[in-house]
Amino acid sequence: MKARKIQPEGKLFGERLRDLRLKRNVTQQSLADLAGMSLTYISNMEHGLKVPSLTTIIRIAVALDCKVMDLVGAFDKTDLRALLPK
């Protein structure tokens, strides 16, 4: 079995996703249902194991009734070069 690797950009996005979801008192299962995704995929994103596409980010923003920038704004305060593979 292959070990899953946490991706730096995934970790940052996942932390933000979890924060927004919890502030709205939404469970992972409810978010999955609202966004048309699996619970496993939501969990993997929150743990930094999956990096979402732009379409997925839009679906999550609609499901959480927030702006896309609410989800990706954390990248504005981060050294983006540090997120890239060397």
N, C-alpha and C positions, 0 to 999 in steps of 0.2 A: 504494500500500500504506500502510495506516494504521500509524503508530508506536504501539508498545505503551507504556502508561504504568505506571510502578511506583507502586503505592498505598502510602502510609506504613504502614497497618495490615497490608497484605500483606507488606511488607518485613520488619516485625517478626515476623510469624508465620512467614514463610519461613525466616528465620535460625534461629528456634527449631526448626522442623521439620528443617532440615538438620543442626543440632547433635545432636538426638536420634537421627536416622537414622544418622549417622556413629558415634555412641557405641555403637550396637547393631550396627555393621558390616553394615548393610543397604544394598544398592544402591537407586538410584531405581527400577530395573526390578523388583526384588524387592518393594519397597514398593507399587509400582503393582499388581503381581500380587496381593499379599496383600489390598490394599484394594479391588480390583476397579475400578481407575482406569487411565487411560492414563499412559504414561511422560511424555508431553508435559505433561499436567496437573500431575503431581508436580513436574516441572521448573519450570513456570510459577509454581506456588505458592512454591517455594523461591526464585525470583527476584523475588517480590513482584508478579508480573504478574496473578495470580489470587488472589482472597480466597475461602477456602472457606466453605461453609455449615456450620451446626452438624452436620448429618448427615455431611458429609464429614469434619469434625474427629473425630467419633465413630468413623467407619470407620478413620481413620488411627490413632487411639489403640488400637483393637483390633488393627490390623495390627502396630503397634510394641510391643504389650503394655505400654502405659503408661496413665496417667490423663489425662483431658481437661485437667486443670489443669497437667500437665507441658507440654502444648502451648500453652496460653493464659496460663499464669502470668506470662509476660514482660510482659503488659499491666498487671499489678499494679504494676510498677516504672516505669511510663511515664506521662508527662503525657498523658492521654487527649484533652484538648482540642487538643493539638498534632497529633493524628492526623486530626482532623475538617477537612473543607474549609472554607475561610473564606468 
